[in-house]
Amino acid sequence: METRQELMQFLHRMASKSYILLLITLFCTSCLNRDTENSNELRMSNATTDTIVFAEKSGKTGNSNYFMILPNQFKTLSIDHEKSIYEMIIQSYENYNIEIEVYKIACSSCEGKEVRDASQGDEHHFYIELTPKVSWKPPLLSLPDSIHGFYNFNSWITTKGGRKNKWDRATFTITENDLKRND
């Protein structure tokens, strides 16, 4: 009889512990899978008629990331649930002394250099012109709207979205005027 009671108590304890463990697991996995529809987002948009290459060149590490953006398309640069748009630009770009450059695509037989699309992995390579069309460097400033640049906070267009407009999407748009500036 005692063995039966001990077994029942043991099973009851195990069931309670399993239930608690299941609740903790569900809570933790829901934290890891954040809903991007409720997160702040930075975007780079291409409003030109050319396919362009957006390059992030780190002054601290010397690494470069290249992202091809088709005409009238965009690339998501970063998503963060907790940081404001301003903090995201500072922490992702200014703090790492990231220089932003914009290149045009070049043909493989032209004078260009071969780079890898960071968002596509090792399988997607393309050629870019040797000289960037545009180059922007930190610090992040609040300059007049007439001065268009990645590090001019007033050049970003911020829109509200998500449930009850709780998140921000900031889009920086590269225009034809940006590409003509260095021609």
Contact map, one row per residue, 1 for C-alpha under 8 A:
111110000000000000000000000000000000000000000000000000000000000000000000000000000000000000000000000000000000000000000000000000000000000000000000000000000000000000000000000000000000000
111111000000000000000000000000000000000000000000000000000000000000000000000000000000000000000000000000000000000000000000000000000000000000000000000000000000000000000000000000000000000
111111100000000000000000000000000000000000000000000000000000000000000000000000000000000000000000000000000000000000000000000000000000000000000000000000000000000000000000000000000000000
111111110000000000000000000000000000000000000000000000000000000000000000000000000000000000000000000000000000000000000000000000000000000000000000000000000000000000000000000000000000000
111111111000000000000000000000000000000000000000000000000000000000000000000000000000000000000000000000000000000000000000000000000000000000000000000000000000000000000000000000000000000
011111111100000000000000000000000000000000000000000000000000000000000000000000000000000000000000000000000000000000000000000000000000000000000000000000000000000000000000000000000000000
001111111110000000000000000000000000000000000000000000000000000000000000000000000000000000000000000000000000000000000000000000000000000000000000000000000000000000000000000000000000000
000111111111000000000000000000000000000000000000000000000000000000000000000000000000000000000000000000000000000000000000000000000000000000000000000000000000000000000000000000000000000
000011111111100000000000000000000000000000000000000000000000000000000000000000000000000000000000000000000000000000000000000000000000000000000000000000000000000000000000000000000000000
000001111111110000000000000000000000000000000000000000000000000000000000000000000000000000000000000000000000000000000000000000000000000000000000000000000000000000000000000000000000000
000000111111111000000000000000000000000000000000000000000000000000000000000000000000000000000000000000000000000000000000000000000000000000000000000000000000000000000000000000000000000
000000011111111100000000000000000000000000000000000000000000000000000000000000000000000000000000000000000000000000000000000000000000000000000000000000000000000000000000000000000000000
000000001111111110000000000000000000000000000000000000000000000000000000000000000000000000000000000000000000000000000000000000000000000000000000000000000000000000000000000000000000000
000000000111111111000000000000000000000000000000000000000000000000000000000000000000000000000000000000000000000000000000000000000000000000000000000000000000000000000000000000000000000
000000000011111111100000000000000000000000000000000000000000000000000000000000000000000000000000000000000000000000000000000000000000000000000000000000000000000000000000000000000000000
000000000001111111110000000000000000000000000000000000000000000000000000000000000000000000000000000000000000000000000000000000000000000000000000000000000000000000000000000000000000000
000000000000111111111000000000000000000000000000000000000000000000000000000000000000000000000000000000000000000000000000000000000000000000000000000000000000000000000000000000000000000
000000000000011111111100000000000000000000000000000000000000000000000000000000000000000000000000000000000000000000000000000000000000000000000000000000000000000000000000000000000000000
000000000000001111111110000000000000000000000000000000000000000000000000000000000000000000000000000000000000000000000000000000000000000000000000000000000000000000000000000000000000000
000000000000000111111111000000000000000000000000000000000000000000000000000000000000000000000000000000000000000000000000000000000000000000000000000000000000000000000000000000000000000
000000000000000011111111100000000000000000000000000000000000000000000000000000000000000000000000000000000000000000000000000000000000000000000000000000000000000000000000000000000000000
000000000000000001111111110000000000000000000000000000000000000000000000000000000000000000000000000000000000000000000000000000000000000000000000000000000000000000000000000000000000000
000000000000000000111111111000000000000000000000000000000000000000000000000000000000000000000000000000000000000000000000000000000000000000000000000000000000000000000000000000000000000
000000000000000000011111111100000000000000000000000000000000000000000000000000000000000000000000000000000000000000000000000000000000000000000000000000000000000000000000000000000000000
000000000000000000001111111110000000000000000000000000000000000000000000000000000000000000000000000000000000000000000000000000000000000000000000000000000000000000000000000000000000000
000000000000000000000111111111000000000000000000000000000000000000000000000000000000000000000000000000000000000000000000000000000000000000000000000000000000000000000000000000000000000
000000000000000000000011111111100000000000000000000000000000000000000000000000000000000000000000000000000000000000000000000000000000000000000000000000000000000000000000000000000000000
000000000000000000000001111111110000000000000000000000000000000000000000000000000000000000000000000000000000000000000000000000000000000000000000000000000000000000000000000000000000000
000000000000000000000000111111111000000000000000000000000000000000000000000000000000000000000000000000000000000000000000000000000000000000000000000000000000000000000000000000000000000
000000000000000000000000011111111100000000000000000000000000000000000000000000000000000000000000000000000000000000000000000000000000000000000000000000000000000000000000000000000000000
000000000000000000000000001111111100000000000000000000000000000000000000000000000000000000000000000000000000000000000000000000000000000000000000000000000000000000000000000000000000000
000000000000000000000000000111111100000000000000000000000000000000000000000000000000000000000000000000000000000000000000000000000000000000000000000000000000000000000000000000000000000
000000000000000000000000000011111110000000000000000000000000000000000000000000000000000000000000000000000000000000000000000000000000000000000000000000000000000000000000000000000000000
000000000000000000000000000001111111010000000000000000000000000000000000000000001000000000000000000000000000000000000000000000000000000000000000000000000000000000000000000000000000000
000000000000000000000000000000001111111000000000000000000000000000000000000000000000000000000000000000000000000000000000000000000000000000000000000000000000000000000000000000000000000
000000000000000000000000000000000111111100000000000000000000000000000000000000101000000000000000000000000000000000000000000000000000000000000000000000000000000000000000000000000000000
000000000000000000000000000000000011111000000000000000000000000000000000000000000000000000000000000000000000000000000000000000000000000000000000000000000000000011000000000000000000000
000000000000000000000000000000000111111100000000000000000000000000000000000000001000000000000000000000000000000000000000000000000000000000000000000000000000000011100110000000000000000
000000000000000000000000000000000011111110000000000000000000000000000000000000111100000000000000000000000000000000000000000000000000000000000000000000000000000001000011000000000000000
000000000000000000000000000000000001011111000000000000000000000000000000000000111111100000000000000000000000000000000000000000000000000000000000000000000000000000000011110000000000000
000000000000000000000000000000000000001111100000000000000000000000000000000111110000100000000000000000000000000000000000000000000000000000000000000000000000000000000001110000000000000
000000000000000000000000000000000000000111110000000000000000000000000000000111100000100100000000000000000000000000000000000000000000000000000000000000000000000000000000111100000000000
000000000000000000000000000000000000000011111000000000000000000000000000011111000000000000000000000000000000000000000000000000000000000000000000000000000000000000000000111100000000000
000000000000000000000000000000000000000001111100000000000000000000000000011110000000000000000000000000000000000000000000000000000000000000000000000000000000000000000000001111000000000
000000000000000000000000000000000000000000111110000000000000000000001001111000000000000000000000000000000000000000000000000000000000000000000000000000000000000000000000001111000000000
000000000000000000000000000000000000000000011111001100000000000000001111110000000000000000000000000000000000000000000000000000000000000000000000000000000000000000000000000011100000000
000000000000000000000000000000000000000000001111100000000000000000000011100000000000000000000000000000000000000000000000000000000000000000000000000000000000000000000000000011110000000
000000000000000000000000000000000000000000000111111000000000000000000011000000000000000000000000000000000000000000000000000000000000000000000000000000000000000000000000000001110000000
000000000000000000000000000000000000000000000011111000000000000000000011000000000000000000000000000000000000000000000000000000000000000000000000000000000000000000000000000000010000000
000000000000000000000000000000000000000000000001111100000000000000000110000000000000000000000000000000010000000000000000000000000000000000000000000000000000000000000000000000000000000
000000000000000000000000000000000000000000000101111110000000000000011110000000000000000000000000000000011000000000000000000000000000000000000000000000000000000000000000000000000000000
000000000000000000000000000000000000000000000100011111000000000000011110000000000000000000000000000001111000000000000000000000000000000000000000000000000000000000000000000000000000000
000000000000000000000000000000000000000000000000001111100000000001111000000000000000000000000000000001111000000000000000000000010000000000000000000000000000000000000000000000000000000
000000000000000000000000000000000000000000000000000111110000000001111000000000000000000000000000000111100000000000000000000000000000000000000000000000000000000000000000000000000000000
000000000000000000000000000000000000000000000000000011111000000111100000000000000000000000000000000111100000000000000000000000000000000000000000000000000000000000000000000000000000000
000000000000000000000000000000000000000000000000000001111100000111000000000000000000000000000000011110000000000000000000000000000000000000000000000000000000000000000000000000000000000
000000000000000000000000000000000000000000000000000000111110011110000000000000000000000000000000011110000000000000000000000000000000000000000000000000000000000000000000000000000000000
000000000000000000000000000000000000000000000000000000011111111100000000000000000000000000000001111000000000000000000000000000000000000000000000000000000000000000000000000000000000000
000000000000000000000000000000000000000000000000000000001111111000000000000000000000000000000001111000000000000000000000000000000000000000000000000000000000000000000000000000000000000
000000000000000000000000000000000000000000000000000000000111110000000000000000000000000000000001100000000000000000000000000000000000000000000000000000000000000000000000000000000000000
000000000000000000000000000000000000000000000000000000000111111000000000000000000000000000000000000000000000000000000000000000000000000000000000000000000000000000000000000000000000000
000000000000000000000000000000000000000000000000000000001111111100000000000000000000000000000000000000000000000000000000000000000000000000000000000000000000000000000000000000000000000
000000000000000000000000000000000000000000000000000000001110111110000000000000000000000000000000000000000000000000000000000000000000000000000000000000000000000000000000000000000000000
000000000000000000000000000000000000000000000000000000111100011111000000000000000000000000000000000000000000000000000000000000000000000000000000000000000000000000000000000000000000000
000000000000000000000000000000000000000000000000000000111000001111100000000000000000000000000000000000000000000000001100000000000000000000000000000000000000000000000000000000000000000
000000000000000000000000000000000000000000000000000011110000000111110000000000000000000000000000000000000000000000111100000000000000000000000000000000000000000000000000000000000000000
000000000000000000000000000000000000000000000000000011100000000011111000001000000000000000000000000000000000000000001110000000000000000000000000000000000000000000000000000000000000000
000000000000000000000000000000000000000000000000001111000000000001111100000000000000000000000000000000000000000000001000000000000000000000000000000000000000000000000000000000000000000
000000000000000000000000000000000000000000001100001111000000000000111110111000000000000000000000000000000000000000000000000000000000000000000000000000000000000000000000000000000000000
000000000000000000000000000000000000000000000100011100000000000000011111110000000000000000000000000000000000000000000000000000000000000000000000000000000000000000000000000000000000000
000000000000000000000000000000000000000000000111111100000000000000001111100000000000000000000000000000000000000000000000000000000000000000000000000000000000000000000000000000000000000
000000000000000000000000000000000000000000001111100000000000000000000111110000000000000000000000000000000000000000000000000000000000000000000000000000000000000000000000000000000000000
000000000000000000000000000000000000000000001110000000000000000000001111111000000000000000000000000000000000000000000000000000000000000000000000000000000000000000000000000000000000000
000000000000000000000000000000000000000000111100000000000000000000001101111100000000000000000000000000000000000000000000000000000000000000000000000000000000000000000000000000000000000
000000000000000000000000000000000000000000111000000000000000000000101000111110000000000000000000000000000000000000000000000000000000000000000000000000000000000000000000000000000000000
000000000000000000000000000000000000000011110000000000000000000000000000011111100000000000000000000000000000000000000000000000000000000000000000000000000000000000000000000000000000000
000000000000000000000000000000000000000011110000000000000000000000000000001111100000000000000000000000000000000000000000000000000000000000000000000000000000000000000000000000000000000
000000000000000000000000000000000000000011100000000000000000000000000000000111110000000100000000000000000000000000000000000000000000000000000000000000000000000000000000000000000000000
000000000000000000000000000000000001001111000000000000000000000000000000000111111000000000000000000000000000000000000000000000000000000000000000000000000000000000000000000000000000000
000000000000000000000000000000000000001110000000000000000000000000000000000001111110000100000000000000000000000000000000000000000000000000000000000000000000000000000000000000000000000
000000000000000000000000000000000101011100000000000000000000000000000000000000111110000000000000000000000000000000000000000000000000000000000000000000000000000000000000000000000000000
000000000000000000000000000000000000001100000000000000000000000000000000000000011111000000000000000000000000000000000000000000000000000000000000000000000000000000000000000000000000000
000000000000000000000000000000000000000100000000000000000000000000000000000000011111101100000000000000000000000000000000000000000000000000000000000000000000000000000000000000000000000
000000000000000000000000000000000000000100000000000000000000000000000000000000000111111100000000000000000000000000000000000000000000000000000000000000000000000000000001000000000000000
000000000000000000000000000000000000000111000000000000000000000000000000000000000011111110000000000000000000000000000000000000000000000000000000000000000000000000000001110000000000000
000000000000000000000000000000000000000000000000000000000000000000000000000000000001111111000000000000000000000000000000000000000000000000000000000000001000000000000000000000000000000
000000000000000000000000000000000000000000000000000000000000000000000000000000000011111111100000000000000000000000000000000000000000000000000000000000000000000000000000000000000000000
000000000000000000000000000000000000000001000000000000000000000000000000000001010011111111111000000000000000000000000000000000000000000000000000000000000000000000000000000000000000000
000000000000000000000000000000000000000000000000000000000000000000000000000000000000111111111100000000000000000000000000000000000000000000010000000000000000000000000000000000000000000
000000000000000000000000000000000000000000000000000000000000000000000000000000000000011111111110000000000000000000000000000000000000000000010000000000000000000000000000000000000000000
000000000000000000000000000000000000000000000000000000000000000000000000000000000000001111111111000000000000000000000000000000000000000000000000000000000000000000000000000000000000000
000000000000000000000000000000000000000000000000000000000000000000000000000000000000000111111111000000000000000000000000000000000000000000000000000000000000000000000000000000000000000
000000000000000000000000000000000000000000000000000000000000000000000000000000000000000111111111111000000000000000000000000000000000000001000000000000000000000000000000000000000000000
000000000000000000000000000000000000000000000000000000000000000000000000000000000000000011111111110000000000000000000000000000000000000001110000000000000000000000000000000000000000000
000000000000000000000000000000000000000000000000000000000000000000000000000000000000000001111111110000000000000000000000000000000000000000000000000000000000000000000000000000000000000
000000000000000000000000000000000000000000000000000000000111000000000000000000000000000000111111110000000000000000000000000000000000000000000000000000000000000000000000000000000000000
000000000000000000000000000000000000000000000000000000000111000000000000000000000000000000001111111000000000000000000000000000000000000011000000000000000000000000000000000000000000000
000000000000000000000000000000000000000000000000000000011110000000000000000000000000000000001111111100000000000000000000000000000000000011000000000000000000000000000000000000000000000
000000000000000000000000000000000000000000000000000000011110000000000000000000000000000000001000111110000000000000000000000000000000001111000000000000000000000000000000000000000000000
000000000000000000000000000000000000000000000000000001111000000000000000000000000000000000000000011111000000000000000000000000000000001110000000000001000000000000000000000000000000000
000000000000000000000000000000000000000000000000000001111000000000000000000000000000000000000000001111100000000000000000000000000001111100000000000000000000000000000000000000000000000
000000000000000000000000000000000000000000000000000111100000000000000000000000000000000000000000000111110000000000000000000000000001111000000000000000000000000000000000000000000000000
000000000000000000000000000000000000000000000000000111100000000000000000000000000000000000000000000011111000000000000000000000011011110000000000000000000000000000000000000000000000000
000000000000000000000000000000000000000000000000011110000000000000000000000000000000000000000000000001111100000000000000000000011001100000000000000000000000000000000000000000000000000
000000000000000000000000000000000000000000000000001110000000000000000000000000000000000000000000000000111110000000000000000001111000000000000000000000000000000000000000000000000000000
000000000000000000000000000000000000000000000000000000000000000000000000000000000000000000000000000000011111011100000000000000111000000000000000000000000000000000000000000000000000000
000000000000000000000000000000000000000000000000000000000000000000000000000000000000000000000000000000001111111100000000000000110000000000000000000000000000000000000000000000000000000
000000000000000000000000000000000000000000000000000000000000000000000000000000000000000000000000000000000111111101000000000001100000000000000000000000000000000000000000000000000000000
000000000000000000000000000000000000000000000000000000000000000000000000000000000000000000000000000000000011111100000000000000000000000000000000000000000000000000000000000000000000000
000000000000000000000000000000000000000000000000000000000000000000000000000000000000000000000000000000000111111100000000000000000000000000000000000000000000000000000000000000000000000
000000000000000000000000000000000000000000000000000000000000000000000000000000000000000000000000000000000111111110000000000000001100000000000000000000000000000000000000000000000000000
000000000000000000000000000000000000000000000000000000000000000000000000000000000000000000000000000000000111111111000000000000111100000000000000000000000000000000000000000000000000000
000000000000000000000000000000000000000000000000000000000000000000000000000000000000000000000000000000000000001111100000000000111100000000000000000000000000000000000000000000000000000
000000000000000000000000000000000000000000000000000000000000000000000000000000000000000000000000000000000001000111110000000011110000000000000000000000000000000000000000000000000000000
000000000000000000000000000000000000000000000000000000000000000001000000000000000000000000000000000000000000000011111000000011110000000000000000000000000000000000000000000000000000000
000000000000000000000000000000000000000000000000000000000000000001000000000000000000000000000000000000000000000001111101111111000000000000000000000000000000000000000000000000000000000
000000000000000000000000000000000000000000000000000000000000000011110000000000000000000000000000000000000000000000111111110111000000000000000000000000000000000000000000000000000000000
000000000000000000000000000000000000000000000000000000000000000011100000000000000000000000000000000000000000000000011111110000000000000000000000000000000000000000000000000000000000000
000000000000000000000000000000000000000000000000000000000000000000100000000000000000000000000000000000000000000000001111100000000000000000000000000000000000000000000000000000000000000
000000000000000000000000000000000000000000000000000000000000000000000000000000000000000000000000000000000000000000011111111100000000000000000000000000000000000000000000000000000000000
000000000000000000000000000000000000000000000000000000000000000000000000000000000000000000000000000000000000000000011111111100000000000000000000000000000000000000000000000000000000000
000000000000000000000000000000000000000000000000000000000000000000000000000000000000000000000000000000000000000000011101111110000000000000000000000000000000000000000000000000000000000
000000000000000000000000000000000000000000000000000000000000000000000000000000000000000000000000000000000000000000010001111110000000000000000000000000000000000000000000000000000000000
000000000000000000000000000000000000000000000000000000000000000000000000000000000000000000000000000000000000000000011001111111000000000000000000000000000000000000000000000000000000000
000000000000000000000000000000000000000000000000000000000000000000000000000000000000000000000000000000000000000001111000011111100000000000000000000000000000000000000000000000000000000
000000000000000000000000000000000000000000000000000000000000000000000000000000000000000000000000000000001001000001111000000111110000000000000000000000000000000000000000000000000000000
000000000000000000000000000000000000000000000000000000000000000000000000000000000000000000000000000000001111000111100000000011111000000000000000000000000000000000000000000000000000000
000000000000000000000000000000000000000000000000000010000000000000000000000000000000000000000000000000111110000111100000000001111100000000000000000000000000000000000000000000000000000
000000000000000000000000000000000000000000000000000000000000000000000000000000000000000000000000000000111100001110000000000000111111000000000000000000000000000000000000000000000000000
000000000000000000000000000000000000000000000000000000000000000000000000000000000000000000000000000000000000001110000000000000011111000000000000000000000000000000000000000000000000000
000000000000000000000000000000000000000000000000000000000000000000000000000000000000000000000000000000100000000000000000000000001111100000000000000000000000000000000000000000000000000
000000000000000000000000000000000000000000000000000000000000000000000000000000000000000000000000000011110000000000000000000000001111111000000000000000000000000000000000000000000000000
000000000000000000000000000000000000000000000000000000000000000000000000000000000000000000000000000011110000000000000000000000000011111000000000000000000000000000000000000000000111111
000000000000000000000000000000000000000000000000000000000000000000000000000000000000000000000000000011100000000000000000000000000001111100000000000000000000000000000000000000000110110
000000000000000000000000000000000000000000000000000000000000000000000000000000000000000000000000001111000000000000000000000000000001111110000000000000000000000000000000000000000000000
000000000000000000000000000000000000000000000000000000000000000000000000000000000000000000000000001110000000000000000000000000000000011111000000000011100000000000000000000000000000000
000000000000000000000000000000000000000000000000000000000000000000000000000000000000000000000000111100000000000000000000000000000000001111100000000001100000000000000000000000000000000
000000000000000000000000000000000000000000000000000000000000000000000000000000000000000000001100111000000000000000000000000000000000000111110000000000100000000000000000000000000000000
000000000000000000000000000000000000000000000000000000000000000000000000000000000000000000000100000000000000000000000000000000000000000011111000000000100000000000000000000000000000000
000000000000000000000000000000000000000000000000000000000000000000000000000000000000000011000100000000000000000000000000000000000000000001111100000000111000000000000000000000000000000
000000000000000000000000000000000000000000000000000000000000000000000000000000000000000000000000000000000000000000000000000000000000000000111110000000111000000000000000000000000000000
000000000000000000000000000000000000000000000000000000000000000000000000000000000000000000000000000000000000000000000000000000000000000000011111000000011100000000000000000000000000000
000000000000000000000000000000000000000000000000000000000000000000000000000000000000000000000000000000000000000000000000000000000000000000001111101000011100000000000000000000000000000
000000000000000000000000000000000000000000000000000000000000000000000000000000000000000000000000000000000000000000000000000000000000000000000111111000000100000000000000000000000000000
000000000000000000000000000000000000000000000000000000000000000000000000000000000000000000000000000000000000000000000000000000000000000000000011111100000110000000000000000000000000000
000000000000000000000000000000000000000000000000000000000000000000000000000000000000000000000000000000000000000000000000000000000000000000000001111100000000000000000000000000000000000
000000000000000000000000000000000000000000000000000000000000000000000000000000000000000000000000000000000000000000000000000000000000000000000011111110010010000000000000000000000000000
000000000000000000000000000000000000000000000000000000000000000000000000000000000000000000000000000000000000000000000000000000000000000000000000111111010010000000000000000000000000000
000000000000000000000000000000000000000000000000000000000000000000000000000000000000000000000000000000000000000000000000000000000000000100000000001111110010000000000000000000000000000
000000000000000000000000000000000000000000000000000000000000000000000000000000000000000000000000000100000000000000000000000000000000000110000000000111111011000000000000000100000000000
000000000000000000000000000000000000000000000000000000000000000000000000000000000000000000000000000000000000000000000000000000000000000111111000000011111010000000000000000000000000000
000000000000000000000000000000000000000000000000000000000000000000000000000000000000000000000000000000000000000000000000000000000000000000011110001111111111000000000000000000000000000
000000000000000000000000000000000000000000000000000000000000000000000000000000000000010000000000000000000000000000000000000000000000000000011110000001111111000000000000000000000000000
000000000000000000000000000000000000000000000000000000000000000000000000000000000000000000000000000000000000000000000000000000000000000000000111100000011111100000000000000000000000000
000000000000000000000000000000000000000000000000000000000000000000000000000000000000000000000000000000000000000000000000000000000000000000000000101111111111100000000000000100000000000
000000000000000000000000000000000000000000000000000000000000000000000000000000000000000000000000000000000000000000000000000000000000000000000000000001011111110000000000011110000000000
000000000000000000000000000000000000000000000000000000000000000000000000000000000000000000000000000000000000000000000000000000000000000000000000000000000111111000000000011100000000000
000000000000000000000000000000000000000000000000000000000000000000000000000000000000000000000000000000000000000000000000000000000000000000000000000000000001111100000001111000000000000
000000000000000000000000000000000000000000000000000000000000000000000000000000000000000000000000000000000000000000000000000000000000000000000000000000000000111110000001110000000000000
000000000000000000000000000000000000000000000000000000000000000000000000000000000000000000000000000000000000000000000000000000000000000000000000000000000000011111001111100000000000000
000000000000000000000000000000000000110000000000000000000000000000000000000000000000000000000000000000000000000000000000000000000000000000000000000000000000001111111111100000000000000
000000000000000000000000000000000000111000000000000000000000000000000000000000000000000000000000000000000000000000000000000000000000000000000000000000000000000111111110000000000000000
000000000000000000000000000000000000010000000000000000000000000000000000000000000000000000000000000000000000000000000000000000000000000000000000000000000000000011111100000000000000000
000000000000000000000000000000000000000000000000000000000000000000000000000000000000000000000000000000000000000000000000000000000000000000000000000000000000000011111100000000000000000
000000000000000000000000000000000000000000000000000000000000000000000000000000000000000000000000000000000000000000000000000000000000000000000000000000000000000111111111000000000000000
000000000000000000000000000000000000010000000000000000000000000000000000000000000000000000000000000000000000000000000000000000000000000000000000000000000000000111111111000000000000000
000000000000000000000000000000000000011100000000000000000000000000000000000000000000000000000000000000000000000000000000000000000000000000000000000000000000000111001111100000000000000
000000000000000000000000000000000000001110000000000000000000000000000000000000000001100000000000000000000000000000000000000000000000000000000000000000000000011110001111110000000000000
000000000000000000000000000000000000000111100000000000000000000000000000000000000000100000000000000000000000000000000000000000000000000000000000000000000000011110000011111000000000000
000000000000000000000000000000000000000111100000000000000000000000000000000000000000100000000000000000000000000000000000000000000000000000000000000000000001111000000001111100000000000
000000000000000000000000000000000000000001111000000000000000000000000000000000000000000000000000000000000000000000000000000000000000000000000000000000000001110000000000111110000000000
000000000000000000000000000000000000000001111000000000000000000000000000000000000000000000000000000000000000000000000000000000000000000000000000000001000011100000000000011111000000000
000000000000000000000000000000000000000000011110000000000000000000000000000000000000000000000000000000000000000000000000000000000000000000000000000000000001000000000000001111100000000
000000000000000000000000000000000000000000011111000000000000000000000000000000000000000000000000000000000000000000000000000000000000000000000000000000000000000000000000000111110100000
000000000000000000000000000000000000000000000111000000000000000000000000000000000000000000000000000000000000000000000000000000000000000000000000000000000000000000000000000011111110000
000000000000000000000000000000000000000000000011100000000000000000000000000000000000000000000000000000000000000000000000000000000000000000000000000000000000000000000000000001111111000
000000000000000000000000000000000000000000000000000000000000000000000000000000000000000000000000000000000000000000000000000000000000000000000000000000000000000000000000000000111111100
000000000000000000000000000000000000000000000000000000000000000000000000000000000000000000000000000000000000000000000000000000000000110000000000000000000000000000000000000001111111110
000000000000000000000000000000000000000000000000000000000000000000000000000000000000000000000000000000000000000000000000000000000000110000000000000000000000000000000000000000111111111
000000000000000000000000000000000000000000000000000000000000000000000000000000000000000000000000000000000000000000000000000000000000100000000000000000000000000000000000000000011111111
000000000000000000000000000000000000000000000000000000000000000000000000000000000000000000000000000000000000000000000000000000000000110000000000000000000000000000000000000000001111111
000000000000000000000000000000000000000000000000000000000000000000000000000000000000000000000000000000000000000000000000000000000000110000000000000000000000000000000000000000000111111
000000000000000000000000000000000000000000000000000000000000000000000000000000000000000000000000000000000000000000000000000000000000100000000000000000000000000000000000000000000011111
